[in-house]
Amino acid sequence: MQMIANRNAALRPRAMARPTGRVNAVRVSAGAAGATGGTVVSKNSILVVGATGTLGRQVVRQALDEGYEVRCLVRPRFTSADFLREWGATTVQADLTDITSIPATLIGISTIIDCATARPEESTKTVDWEGKVALIQAAQAMGIQRYVFFSIFNCDKYPQVPLMNIKSCTEKFLAESGLNYTIMRVCGFHQAVIGNYAVPILEEKPVWGSTDETRTAYLDTQDVAKMTLAALRSDKSIGKTMTLAGPKAWSTQEVIELCEKLAATDAQVKTVPTAVLQGTRGILKSLEWARDAADRLAFTEVLSNNETWSAPMEDTYKLLGMEGGGMVPTTLEEYLEEYHGKIMKKLKEVGASTDRTNFYV
């Protein structure tokens, strides 16, 4: 079987011009490859990669609600995946950093939905490049029918930023694999606002601000999950790359002001100029052990470039068969209002005072 690994050199991310070794082709054993030969694979069988993450768990929930048979690839680690099984999904242990563990997870699977990305403590190169190449190769070898890949808005415009470059190169690798793919580029999630702004402001802790006018059209991951399942129902989405954006693009200052209003308190805002981020990245990049941190700071610089992370959604809704009011995304105001409402309710239930320090939901 001819693999697509010989294309790796041409598609290898620019930030990794001299990686140690090359990405190895995934070898599928005769037993695993033959397991699907005499068995009819259900079109409703889905493997969700990154199923315990912010987006992945919503995709699992939505797929189960729509009647799909959902299998979740979970890493053997301390974080429990019991909630996925309680919902009705099955789990299989594997790890994108161990490419030999991947092929067996695809037996009996028709569709892969790839929501995974490296955690802060992990190597982006190992997980988001080498692991994803191995997953795509295994999908090709096992005859996977559909592959949905989550990427980042405008990733192809920033080859100097390692994470963006890796996403762009993975998109190209997937497009040339021969698989029926759909690429979804996201701008930002509502859930990120909770950890970065809503909770710290409620706890009267400092938040990081910026002086730029970068704007982000945040989406609720539940809405993204609905769009993902709609893509599986629409043949028009095959071979397409689409941007998923919320109804309004917000600046950092506007987000902080909204959180202040809902929390009825003033935020302690600490502003870091982009020049400081650039200088810090330069120092970290010179240290071998700190290069991953430097790469993540490079992504932070992109978010401070006075750009608008948004896109018109009319054509996307048509591709997904959700036009004509078929999709009404939750606004950031609605999401945060609901979140703060839940917090106030819990505060009343426990008889808490107005002191919000160290209060978590």
C-alpha positions, 0 to 999 in steps of 0.5 A, spaced: 500 500 500 502 506 497 502 511 503 502 519 503 508 519 507 513 521 501 509 528 501 511 530 508 517 533 506 513 538 502 508 540 507 512 540 513 511 546 517 516 552 515 517 552 523 520 545 523 525 546 517 530 541 521 526 536 525 529 530 528 527 525 523 521 524 519 514 523 520 513 515 519 508 512 515 503 508 519 503 501 518 496 498 519 497 490 521 493 485 516 489 483 522 486 490 523 486 492 516 482 486 514 477 487 520 473 491 516 474 487 509 468 483 511 464 487 516 459 492 514 461 499 517 455 503 520 455 510 517 452 512 523 459 510 527 463 516 529 470 516 532 471 523 536 478 525 537 479 530 543 473 528 546 474 530 553 476 537 551 471 543 551 469 542 544 470 535 543 465 533 549 459 538 546 460 534 539 460 527 543 453 530 546 450 532 540 452 526 536 449 522 541 442 526 541 442 525 534 442 517 534 450 516 532 454 511 535 459 515 538 466 512 540 471 517 543 479 516 543 481 518 550 488 518 552 490 513 558 491 519 563 488 521 570 482 525 567 476 521 568 472 520 561 467 516 565 462 522 563 462 520 556 460 513 558 455 515 562 452 519 556 452 513 552 458 513 548 464 508 548 471 509 549 478 507 547 484 508 549 490 511 544 494 517 544 496 521 538 503 521 541 504 514 540 502 513 533 502 505 533 496 506 538 491 509 532 489 504 527 486 499 532 481 505 534 478 506 527 476 499 526 468 499 525 468 507 524 465 511 518 467 518 520 472 521 524 471 528 528 478 531 530 477 536 535 484 534 538 490 539 540 496 539 544 495 541 551 500 547 554 504 542 557 505 538 550 509 538 544 505 542 539 509 538 533 508 531 536 501 532 537 498 537 532 503 535 526 506 528 527 500 525 531 495 528 526 499 526 520 499 519 523 491 519 524 490 521 517 494 516 514 491 511 518 484 513 516 486 513 509 489 506 510 482 504 513 477 506 508 474 512 513 468 515 509 468 522 512 473 526 516 472 533 519 478 537 522 478 543 526 483 548 524 484 556 526 481 562 522 486 565 517 492 559 519 495 560 512 496 567 513 501 566 519 507 561 517 511 564 522 507 562 527 508 555 529 501 553 531 498 556 525 503 553 520 502 546 523 494 547 522 495 550 515 500 544 513 495 539 516 489 542 512 494 541 506 496 534 508 488 532 509 486 535 502 491 531 498 489 524 502 484 523 498 479 522 504 472 526 504 474 531 508 471 538 511 475 543 514 472 548 520 476 554 522 474 557 528 475 564 531 474 563 538 469 560 543 465 563 548 468 558 553 474 561 553 471 568 555 469 564 562 476 562 564 480 568 561 475 574 564 468 572 567 471 568 573 477 572 574 473 578 574 468 575 579 473 573 584 476 580 583 483 578 581 487 581 575 485 580 568 490 581 562 488 587 557 490 589 551 491 596 547 490 593 540 483 593 537 483 586 535 476 583 535 473 576 535 467 573 533 466 568 539 461 562 538 458 557 543 461 550 542 454 547 543 453 551 536 459 549 533 457 541 535 450 542 531 454 545 525 459 539 525 453 534 525 450 538 520 456 538 515 456 530 516 448 530 513 450 535 507 454 532 501 456 539 499 460 540 505 465 535 502 472 538 500 470 545 503 474 549 508 469 554 512 470 559 517 465 558 523 464 565 526 459 568 531 454 574 530 458 579 533 466 581 533 468 583 540 474 587 542 478 585 549 476 591 552 468 590 550 469 583 553 471 586 560 466 591 560 461 586 559 463 582 564 464 588 569 457 589 568 454 582 569 459 581 575 457 588 578 464 590 579 470 593 576 476 589 573 483 589 575 486 590 568 493 589 567 495 591 560 501 588 556 504 591 550 505 587 544 512 589 544 513 586 551 510 579 548 515 580 542 521 581 546 519 575 551 518 571 545 525 572 543 528 571 549 524 564 550 526 562 543 533 562 545 532 557 550 531 550 548 527 548 554 522 554 553 521 554 545 514 551 546 512 557 550 515 561 545 511 558 540 505 559 544 507 567 545 507 567 537 500 565 537 498 571 542 502 576 538 497 574 532 491 575 537 494 582 538 494 585 531 488 589 530 485 584 526 478 582 526 477 574 527 470 574 523 467 572 517 460 572 513 456 566 515 451 566 510 454 561 505 456 556 510 449 556 513 447 554 506 453 549 505 450 546 512 443 546 510 442 551 516 439 557 512 433 560 513 433 561 520 435 553 521 441 556 525 440 561 531 447 562 534 447 564 542 450 571 543 456 572 547 451 576 551 446 571 552 451 566 554 455 570 559 448 572 562 446 565 563 453 563 566 452 569 571 445 567 573 447 560 575 453 563 579 448 568 583 443 562 584 448 558 587 451 563 591 444 564 594 443 556 595 449 556 599 448 563 603 454 566 600 456 573 602 458 578 596 465 576 597 466 572 591 473 570 592 475 563 590 468 562 588 468 556 582 462 553 579 
